[in-house]
């Protein structure tokens, strides 16, 4: 059975909410990530939010898409985790952009993962801080990072540019080459 382009393998229970979800390859990886955050990193289920919808605007167009996971400590968003199959390097910039639009301050840590590998990034600069699941900050490490990070509000200009970047990277059909000129294959 398929739903869109996903093969449905049955159902599974979401570790965070207890809800029954469609069992897809992507959902299995999301559950693996949640298990790592809870069981290895030591976050409480109440500190990990899943599937928050983010609204982005670019050039008068609006779109909405889900963020896989946001980890908050003491009421502050501290880490964003983005899952997607394939290359994780291609998700660095959009993960950083999420860190600039999801909270009043820049979220200090972004993780991009394909479920098998992970890159840990500085949320404000996209500098790579580490590679691999073992480098994802645990609760204590994230507390230190959050304590050492100045929570400076993100300027409207920077937030707008981050929103445009997210729109370009995350919204289907947002490429300017989706015009009839580019689709015709003309090299004029």
N, CA and C of each residue as an Amber inpcrd file, in Angstrom:
protein
   564
   0.8500000  -1.1750000   0.0000000   0.0000000   0.0000000   0.0000000
   0.8970000   1.2400000   0.0000000   0.5300000   2.2500000  -0.7710000
   1.3050000   3.4790000  -0.7930000   0.4140000   4.6760000  -0.5070000
   1.0190000   5.7060000   0.0690000   0.3440000   6.9680000   0.3390000
   1.2410000   8.0390000  -0.2610000   0.8020000   8.6450000  -1.3690000
   1.6900000   9.5690000  -2.0680000   2.8620000   8.7720000  -2.6050000
   4.0630000   9.1300000  -2.2050000   5.2540000   8.4030000  -2.6380000
   5.8380000   7.5380000  -1.5210000   5.0870000   7.3450000  -0.4280000
   5.5750000   6.5590000   0.6980000   4.9370000   5.1760000   0.7240000
   5.7530000   4.1790000   0.9120000   5.2720000   2.8180000   1.0900000
   4.7910000   2.6800000   2.5290000   3.5500000   2.2630000   2.7290000
   2.9890000   2.0720000   4.0630000   3.1880000   0.6100000   4.4400000
   3.9110000   0.4020000   5.5420000   4.2610000  -0.9500000   5.9840000
   3.3620000  -1.4480000   7.1090000   2.4090000  -0.6350000   7.4990000
   1.5310000  -0.9600000   8.6190000   1.3900000   0.2710000   9.4940000
   1.3670000   0.0630000  10.8130000   1.2920000   1.1830000  11.7530000
   2.3610000   1.0120000  12.8180000   2.6540000   2.1210000  13.5030000
   3.5610000   2.0880000  14.6470000   3.0980000   3.1250000  15.6510000
   3.6190000   3.0480000  16.8580000   3.2490000   3.9740000  17.9170000
   4.3330000   5.0260000  18.0820000   3.9250000   6.2970000  18.0500000
   4.8510000   7.4070000  18.2110000   5.3620000   7.4400000  19.6500000
   6.6910000   7.4720000  19.8120000   7.3110000   7.4910000  21.1490000
   6.9540000   8.7350000  21.9460000   6.7350000   9.8590000  21.2820000
   6.4480000  11.0970000  22.0110000   4.9890000  11.2450000  22.3930000
   4.0900000  10.9090000  21.4830000   2.6760000  11.1920000  21.7100000
   1.8370000   9.9600000  22.0290000   2.3490000   8.7720000  21.7040000
   1.5640000   7.5520000  21.8850000   0.5570000   7.3260000  20.7780000
   0.4940000   8.2520000  19.8120000  -0.4560000   8.1080000  18.7030000
  -0.0060000   7.0140000  17.7450000  -0.9730000   6.4330000  17.0650000
  -0.6870000   5.4550000  16.0300000  -0.4180000   6.2070000  14.7310000
   0.7100000   5.8800000  14.1040000   1.1220000   6.5370000  12.8600000
   1.3090000   5.5050000  11.7630000   1.2650000   5.9790000  10.5260000
   1.5830000   5.1130000   9.3970000   3.0490000   4.7130000   9.4980000
   3.3260000   3.4370000   9.3330000   4.6900000   2.9150000   9.4060000
   5.3300000   3.0250000   8.0240000   6.1760000   4.0550000   7.8630000
   6.9130000   4.2570000   6.6130000   8.4020000   4.2120000   6.9430000
   9.2230000   4.1300000   5.9240000  10.6710000   4.1560000   6.1660000
  11.0670000   5.4660000   6.8380000  10.5050000   6.5950000   6.3800000
  10.8160000   7.8940000   6.9950000  10.3820000   7.9310000   8.4550000
   9.1970000   7.4140000   8.7530000   8.7250000   7.4470000  10.1390000
   9.5730000   6.5500000  11.0340000  10.0520000   5.4420000  10.5100000
  10.9570000   4.5950000  11.2980000  12.2240000   5.3610000  11.6760000
  12.7600000   6.1430000  10.7260000  13.9390000   6.9490000  11.0390000
  13.6090000   8.0380000  12.0610000  12.4450000   8.6800000  11.9400000
  12.0610000   9.6930000  12.9350000  11.9650000   9.0760000  14.3220000
  11.4160000   7.8760000  14.3990000  11.3020000   7.2090000  15.6970000
  12.6800000   6.8280000  16.2410000  13.6000000   6.4800000  15.3580000
  14.9730000   6.1940000  15.7700000  15.6150000   7.4550000  16.3530000
  15.3670000   8.5940000  15.7240000  15.9030000   9.8720000  16.2140000
  15.3130000  10.2040000  17.5740000  14.0030000  10.0510000  17.7260000
  13.3530000  10.3100000  19.0180000  13.9330000   9.3980000  20.0910000
  14.1120000   8.1290000  19.7740000  14.6840000   7.1910000  20.7420000
  16.0700000   7.6620000  21.1740000  16.8610000   8.1560000  20.2330000
  18.1980000   8.6570000  20.5630000  18.0950000   9.8670000  21.4940000
  17.1990000  10.8000000  21.1730000  17.0440000  12.0000000  22.0030000
  16.5990000  11.6520000  23.4210000  15.6860000  10.6980000  23.5520000
  15.1630000  10.3270000  24.8660000  16.1000000   9.3860000  25.6250000
  16.5130000   8.3140000  24.9660000  17.2390000   7.2490000  25.6550000
  18.7380000   7.4970000  25.7860000  19.3400000   8.1200000  24.7980000
  20.7880000   8.3420000  24.8150000  21.1240000   9.7410000  25.3270000
  20.4220000  10.7440000  24.7930000  20.7220000  12.1330000  25.1710000
  20.0880000  12.5350000  26.5040000  19.0700000  11.8220000  26.9330000
  18.4830000  12.0650000  28.2460000  17.4500000  13.1680000  28.3230000
  16.8650000  13.5550000  27.1950000  15.8130000  14.5630000  27.2280000
  14.5080000  13.9120000  27.6570000  13.6780000  14.6620000  28.3610000
  12.3460000  14.1920000  28.7300000  11.4300000  14.3670000  27.5280000
  10.4140000  13.5190000  27.4350000   9.4870000  13.6050000  26.3120000
   8.8600000  14.9910000  26.2280000   8.6090000  15.6370000  27.3520000
   8.0230000  16.9750000  27.3670000   8.9610000  18.0610000  26.8680000
  10.2460000  17.7470000  26.7360000  11.2230000  18.7190000  26.2300000
  11.4080000  18.6170000  24.7180000  10.8110000  17.5980000  24.1150000
  10.9630000  17.3750000  22.6780000   9.5980000  17.5600000  22.0140000
   9.5250000  18.5400000  21.1420000   8.2940000  18.8100000  20.3970000
   8.4720000  18.2820000  18.9780000   7.4400000  17.6360000  18.4630000
   7.5280000  17.1120000  17.0990000   6.5020000  17.7680000  16.1940000
   6.8820000  17.8900000  14.9430000   5.9940000  18.3200000  13.8600000
   5.3560000  19.7010000  14.0530000   6.0790000  20.6300000  14.7020000
   5.5500000  21.9990000  14.7760000   5.5160000  22.5680000  13.3610000
   4.4170000  23.1980000  13.0250000   4.2890000  23.7990000  11.7030000
   4.9280000  25.1800000  11.7220000   5.7050000  25.4730000  10.6850000
   6.3280000  26.7850000  10.5480000   5.7780000  27.4310000   9.2760000
   5.4140000  28.7000000   9.4000000   4.9330000  29.4630000   8.2560000
   6.0860000  30.2810000   7.7080000   6.2550000  30.2590000   6.3850000
   7.2890000  31.0600000   5.7440000   6.6530000  31.8930000   4.6370000
   7.2450000  33.0640000   4.4200000   6.7480000  33.9940000   3.4170000
   7.9180000  34.3960000   2.5390000   7.6870000  34.4480000   1.2350000
   8.7100000  34.9020000   0.2960000   8.0180000  35.5570000  -0.8900000
   8.3190000  36.8240000  -1.1010000   7.7650000  37.5190000  -2.2560000
   6.2550000  37.4900000  -2.3170000   5.5950000  37.6040000  -1.1870000
   4.1400000  37.5980000  -1.1600000   3.5150000  36.2170000  -1.1560000
   4.3190000  35.1610000  -1.2850000   3.8040000  33.7950000  -1.2410000
   4.0050000  33.2380000   0.1650000   3.0600000  32.4190000   0.6020000
   3.1240000  31.8180000   1.9270000   3.0920000  30.3010000   1.8040000
   3.7750000  29.6440000   2.7310000   3.7470000  28.1850000   2.7820000
   3.9050000  27.7390000   4.2250000   3.5700000  26.5100000   4.4660000
   3.6490000  25.9310000   5.8070000   4.2260000  24.5320000   5.6730000
   5.1820000  24.2010000   6.5700000   5.7350000  22.8480000   6.5800000
   6.1300000  22.4820000   8.0090000   6.2310000  21.1760000   8.2960000
   6.5400000  20.7490000   9.6660000   8.0380000  20.7230000   9.9500000
   8.3780000  21.0310000  11.1980000   9.7440000  20.8810000  11.7010000
   9.7610000  19.5620000  12.4570000  10.7310000  18.7080000  12.1770000
  10.7300000  17.3700000  12.7760000  10.7410000  17.4260000  14.2980000
  11.7860000  18.0660000  14.8830000  11.8850000  18.1090000  16.3500000
  12.5010000  19.4200000  16.8120000  11.9580000  19.9400000  17.9120000
  12.5300000  21.0920000  18.6000000  12.7080000  20.6790000  20.0550000
  13.9330000  20.8160000  20.5560000  14.2200000  20.4980000  21.9510000
  14.2960000  21.8110000  22.7140000  13.5140000  21.9150000  23.7920000
  13.5000000  23.1230000  24.6180000  13.9180000  22.7760000  26.0370000
  14.6790000  23.6770000  26.6310000  15.1020000  23.5370000  28.0270000
  14.7580000  24.8150000  28.7670000  14.0980000  24.6880000  29.9010000
  13.7470000  25.8520000  30.7010000  12.9130000  26.8690000  29.9460000
  12.0960000  26.4190000  29.0140000  11.2300000  27.3050000  28.2600000
  11.8760000  27.9510000  27.0470000  13.1370000  27.6200000  26.7570000
  13.8370000  28.1800000  25.6000000  14.1230000  27.1020000  24.5710000
  13.8080000  27.4080000  23.3160000  14.1640000  26.5000000  22.2330000
  15.6850000  26.4540000  22.1490000  16.2620000  25.2470000  22.2350000
  17.7110000  25.1020000  22.2970000  18.2910000  24.3140000  21.1270000
  17.4860000  23.4560000  20.4980000  18.0100000  22.6230000  19.4140000
  16.8860000  22.2620000  18.4450000  17.1980000  22.3460000  17.1620000
  16.2900000  21.9270000  16.0950000  16.8940000  20.6850000  15.4560000
  16.0630000  19.6810000  15.1970000  16.5230000  18.4750000  14.5200000
  15.7020000  18.3180000  13.2460000  16.4130000  18.2610000  12.1110000
  15.7810000  18.0950000  10.8060000  16.1720000  16.7510000  10.2190000
  15.1740000  15.9750000   9.8560000  15.4010000  14.6880000   9.2080000
  15.0410000  14.8040000   7.7300000  15.7990000  14.1210000   6.9010000
  15.4590000  13.9750000   5.4940000  16.3320000  12.9040000   4.8890000
  15.7870000  12.0740000   4.0110000  16.5890000  11.0250000   3.3880000
  17.6490000  11.6340000   2.4730000  18.7270000  10.9070000   2.2800000
  19.7640000  11.3380000   1.3420000  20.8310000  12.1960000   1.9840000
  21.3510000  13.1300000   1.2080000  22.4720000  13.9710000   1.6320000
  22.0730000  14.9110000   2.7590000  22.8660000  14.9270000   3.8270000
  22.5610000  15.8510000   4.9230000  23.2120000  17.2140000   4.7190000
  24.2780000  17.2650000   3.9490000  24.9700000  18.5320000   3.7150000
  24.0340000  19.5370000   3.0370000  23.1630000  19.0630000   2.1790000
  22.2570000  19.9620000   1.4690000  21.2210000  20.5930000   2.3940000
  21.1190000  20.1290000   3.6120000  20.1290000  20.6600000   4.5620000
  20.7350000  21.6230000   5.5840000  22.0320000  21.8620000   5.5260000
  22.6800000  22.7350000   6.5050000  22.0590000  24.1360000   6.5280000
  21.9360000  24.7700000   5.3680000  21.4490000  26.1540000   5.3270000
  19.9950000  26.2580000   5.7650000  19.1580000  25.3170000   5.3590000
  17.7600000  25.4110000   5.7700000  17.6090000  25.1310000   7.2680000
  18.4540000  24.2770000   7.8290000  18.4100000  24.0390000   9.2800000
  18.8030000  25.3050000  10.0280000  19.8390000  25.9860000   9.5520000
  20.2330000  27.2360000  10.1840000  19.1060000  28.2580000  10.0650000
  18.4790000  28.3380000   8.8950000  17.3820000  29.2850000   8.7070000
  16.2440000  29.0010000   9.6910000  15.9550000  27.7330000   9.9450000
  14.9350000  27.3910000  10.9410000  15.3010000  27.9470000  12.3050000
  16.5900000  27.8960000  12.6300000  17.0480000  28.4150000  13.9260000
  16.8220000  29.9160000  14.0470000  16.6410000  30.5880000  12.9250000
  16.4490000  32.0370000  12.9330000  14.9810000  32.4540000  12.8760000
  14.0850000  31.5270000  12.5590000  12.6710000  31.9080000  12.4410000
  11.7610000  31.2670000  13.4880000  12.2240000  30.2440000  14.1860000
  11.3410000  29.5100000  15.0970000  11.1850000  30.1320000  16.4800000
  12.0760000  31.0260000  16.8500000  12.0340000  31.6220000  18.1820000
  12.4520000  33.0850000  18.0650000  12.1900000  33.8810000  19.0950000
  12.6210000  35.2770000  19.0430000  14.1500000  35.4130000  18.9610000
  14.8700000  34.4350000  19.5240000  16.3330000  34.4030000  19.5080000
  16.7990000  33.3180000  18.5350000  18.0650000  33.3670000  18.1420000
  18.6170000  32.2930000  17.3120000  18.7390000  31.0440000  18.1750000
  18.1810000  29.9550000  17.7150000  18.3040000  28.6810000  18.4250000
  19.7530000  28.2250000  18.2580000  20.4580000  27.8980000  19.3590000
  21.9030000  27.6860000  19.2740000  22.3880000  26.4490000  18.5400000
  21.5820000  25.3830000  18.4590000  22.0560000  24.1410000  17.8490000
  21.0550000  23.6350000  16.8220000  21.5970000  23.2000000  15.6810000
  20.7900000  22.5440000  14.6560000  21.4280000  21.1950000  14.3570000
  20.5960000  20.1940000  14.1880000  21.0670000  18.8650000  13.7990000
  20.3580000  18.4990000  12.5010000  21.1390000  18.0710000  11.5170000
  20.5620000  17.5510000  10.2800000  20.9540000  16.0800000  10.1970000
  19.9820000  15.2540000   9.8500000  20.2370000  13.8210000   9.8300000
  19.4020000  13.1320000   8.7650000  19.9630000  12.0480000   8.2540000
  19.2130000  11.1880000   7.3350000  18.8090000   9.8900000   8.0510000
  18.9890000   9.8650000   9.3510000  18.6440000   8.6950000  10.1500000
  19.7980000   7.7330000  10.3300000  20.8080000   7.8420000   9.4940000
  21.9970000   6.9940000   9.5850000  23.2150000   7.7900000  10.0410000
  23.2810000   9.0560000   9.6500000  24.3800000   9.9420000  10.0010000
  23.7820000  11.2660000  10.4540000  24.5840000  12.1090000  11.0850000
  24.0940000  13.4000000  11.5510000  25.2250000  14.4170000  11.5240000
  24.8710000  15.6670000  11.2560000  25.7810000  16.7910000  11.4080000
  25.1750000  17.7110000  12.4560000  26.0160000  18.1620000  13.3830000
  25.6020000  19.0970000  14.4200000  26.1680000  20.4560000  14.0330000
  25.3050000  21.4730000  14.0130000  25.6850000  22.7980000  13.5330000
  25.4220000  23.8690000  14.5820000  26.1800000  24.9520000  14.4920000
  25.8720000  26.1600000  15.2370000  24.6450000  26.7600000  14.5620000
  23.5860000  26.9850000  15.3110000  22.3420000  27.4750000  14.7290000
  22.4060000  28.8870000  14.1920000  23.3360000  29.6800000  14.6680000
  23.4560000  31.0490000  14.1930000  24.3350000  31.2070000  12.9770000
  25.3260000  30.3070000  12.8290000  26.3130000  30.4660000  11.7550000
  26.3540000  29.3070000  10.7710000  25.7690000  28.1820000  11.1030000
  25.8070000  26.9390000  10.3220000  27.1820000  26.2830000  10.3320000
  28.0840000  26.7440000  11.2210000  29.3960000  26.0970000  11.3700000
  29.1810000  24.6690000  11.8710000  29.8610000  23.7090000  11.2570000
  29.7380000  22.3110000  11.6660000  30.5020000  22.1110000  12.9720000
  29.7870000  21.6420000  13.9950000  30.3740000  21.4070000  15.3140000
  30.7590000  19.9550000  15.5180000  30.1670000  19.0610000  14.7310000
  30.4720000  17.6430000  14.8690000  29.7130000  16.8010000  13.8790000
  30.2060000  15.5810000  13.6950000  29.5860000  14.6150000  12.7830000
  29.2350000  13.3590000  13.5660000  28.0730000  12.8010000  13.2870000
  27.6590000  11.5410000  13.8940000  26.6490000  11.7280000  15.0120000
  25.8440000  10.6920000  15.2330000  24.8270000  10.7270000  16.2900000
  25.4460000  10.9490000  17.6660000  26.6530000  10.4110000  17.8640000
  27.2960000  10.5470000  19.1800000  27.6680000  11.9970000  19.4870000
  27.6680000  12.8690000  18.4850000  28.0000000  14.2880000  18.6980000
  26.7680000  15.1540000  18.9710000  25.5650000  14.5760000  18.8710000
  24.3590000  15.3350000  19.2190000  24.4340000  15.6220000  20.7160000
  24.3100000  16.8930000  21.1140000  24.4500000  17.2300000  22.5340000
  23.4260000  16.4980000  23.3950000  23.9070000  15.9730000  24.5240000
  22.9780000  15.3890000  25.4850000  22.3770000  16.5250000  26.3130000
  21.5060000  16.1940000  27.2430000  20.8070000  17.2210000  28.0090000
  21.7820000  18.1420000  28.7270000  22.7510000  17.5810000  29.3920000
  23.7160000  18.3900000  30.1620000  24.5410000  19.2860000  29.2410000
  25.0070000  18.7390000  28.1240000  25.7880000  19.5360000  27.1760000
  24.9510000  20.6680000  26.5840000  23.6830000  20.3880000  26.2980000
  22.8210000  21.4200000  25.7340000  22.5160000  22.5010000  26.7750000
  22.4000000  22.1170000  28.0350000  22.2220000  23.1180000  29.0980000
  23.4000000  24.0830000  29.1360000  24.6190000  23.5550000  28.9950000
  25.8260000  24.3960000  29.0020000  25.8200000  25.3180000  27.7810000
  25.5160000  24.7710000  26.6160000  25.4700000  25.5770000  25.3920000
  24.4520000  26.7070000  25.5460000  23.2840000  26.3770000  26.0640000
  22.2320000  27.3770000  26.2310000  22.6500000  28.4460000  27.2310000
  23.3110000  28.0400000  28.3080000  23.7700000  28.9970000  29.3260000
  24.8410000  29.9340000  28.7730000  25.6580000  29.4450000  27.8500000
  26.7470000  30.2460000  27.2850000  26.3210000  31.0760000  26.0790000
  25.0970000  30.8820000  25.6080000  24.6120000  31.5670000  24.4150000
  23.8090000  32.7950000  24.8110000  24.1690000  33.9220000  24.2220000
  23.3720000  35.1350000  24.4250000  22.1290000  35.0120000  23.5670000
  20.9900000  35.2040000  24.1890000  19.7260000  35.1050000  23.4610000
  19.3420000  36.4910000  22.9200000  20.0540000  36.8780000  21.8740000
  19.8240000  38.1640000  21.2250000  18.6900000  37.9990000  20.2210000
  17.7250000  38.9030000  20.2140000  16.6380000  38.7890000  19.2400000
  17.1690000  38.8230000  17.8060000  16.5540000  38.0210000  16.9430000
  16.9060000  37.9950000  15.5260000  16.2640000  39.2190000  14.8740000
  17.0440000  39.9770000  14.1150000  16.5100000  41.1770000  13.4580000
  15.4610000  40.7800000  12.4210000  14.5400000  41.6940000  12.1570000
  13.4950000  41.4250000  11.1710000  14.0840000  41.1400000   9.7960000
  15.1320000  41.8730000   9.4160000  15.7600000  41.6560000   8.1160000
  16.3530000  40.2710000   7.9960000  17.0560000  39.8320000   9.0610000
  17.6670000  38.4930000   9.0390000  16.5920000  37.4090000   9.0550000
  15.5330000  37.6460000   9.8260000  14.4210000  36.6830000   9.8920000
  13.7350000  36.5720000   8.5250000  13.5570000  37.7130000   7.8420000
  12.9320000  37.6980000   6.5240000  13.7860000  36.9260000   5.5240000
  15.0910000  37.1540000   5.5420000  15.9750000  36.4420000   4.6110000
  15.9780000  34.9400000   4.9070000  15.9500000  34.5890000   6.1880000
  15.8920000  33.1660000   6.5600000  14.5870000  32.5440000   6.0680000
  13.4840000  33.2800000   6.1690000  12.2020000  32.7910000   5.6770000
  12.2200000  32.5670000   4.1720000  12.8640000  33.4630000   3.4430000
  12.9760000  33.3080000   1.9920000  13.8100000  32.0680000   1.6500000
  14.8930000  31.8810000   2.3900000  15.7320000  30.7070000   2.1580000
  14.9340000  29.4250000   2.4240000  14.1970000  29.3950000   3.5260000
  13.3690000  28.2270000   3.8280000  12.3480000  27.9820000   2.7260000
  11.7390000  29.0370000   2.2420000  10.7550000  28.8820000   1.1710000
  11.4060000  28.2460000  -0.0510000  12.5830000  28.7290000  -0.4160000
  13.2780000  28.2030000  -1.5890000  13.6970000  26.7450000  -1.4090000
  14.1720000  26.3850000  -0.2050000  14.6870000  25.0350000   0.0290000
  13.5890000  24.0200000   0.3490000  12.5400000  24.4470000   1.0170000
  11.6040000  23.4880000   1.6020000  10.2450000  23.3900000   0.9180000
   9.8910000  24.3610000   0.0800000   8.5510000  24.3790000  -0.4980000
   8.6030000  23.8630000  -1.9340000   7.8490000  22.8120000  -2.2090000
   7.7860000  22.2670000  -3.5670000   7.2380000  23.3190000  -4.5200000
   7.8440000  23.4140000  -5.6910000   7.3760000  24.3490000  -6.7040000
   7.8490000  25.7700000  -6.4900000   8.8010000  25.9960000  -5.5880000
   9.2470000  27.3540000  -5.3030000  10.3880000  27.8110000  -6.2000000
  10.9630000  26.9020000  -6.9550000  12.0980000  27.2410000  -7.8150000
  11.6540000  28.1640000  -8.9360000  12.4030000  29.2540000  -9.1800000
  12.0350000  30.1390000 -10.2810000  12.1190000  29.4300000 -11.6320000
  12.8200000  28.3290000 -11.7040000  12.9280000  27.5780000 -12.9600000
  11.7150000  26.7000000 -13.2070000  10.6880000  26.8320000 -12.3960000
   9.4500000  26.1070000 -12.6400000   8.5900000  26.8410000 -13.6640000
   9.1730000  27.8020000 -14.3660000   8.4320000  28.5610000 -15.3770000
   8.4330000  27.7910000 -16.6850000   7.5550000  28.1950000 -17.5780000
   7.4560000  27.5070000 -18.8700000   8.7270000  27.6520000 -19.6790000
   9.4790000  28.7470000 -19.5040000  10.7210000  28.9480000 -20.2500000
  11.7310000  27.8610000 -19.8870000  11.9040000  27.6330000 -18.5990000
  12.8830000  26.6280000 -18.1550000  12.4110000  25.2160000 -18.4910000
  11.1220000  24.9720000 -18.4210000  10.5960000  23.6360000 -18.6790000
  10.6520000  23.2700000 -20.1570000  10.7200000  24.2660000 -21.0120000
  10.7110000  23.9710000 -22.4530000  12.0140000  23.3730000 -22.9230000
  13.0730000  23.5220000 -22.0940000  14.3700000  22.9830000 -22.4770000
  15.1170000  23.8700000 -23.4550000  14.6220000  25.0720000 -23.6440000
  15.2480000  26.0140000 -24.5860000  16.5270000  26.5820000 -23.9880000
  17.5620000  26.6920000 -24.8010000  18.8280000  27.2700000 -24.3700000
  18.9890000  28.6880000 -24.8920000  17.8970000  29.3670000 -25.1540000
  17.9580000  30.7030000 -25.7480000  18.6520000  31.6870000 -24.8800000
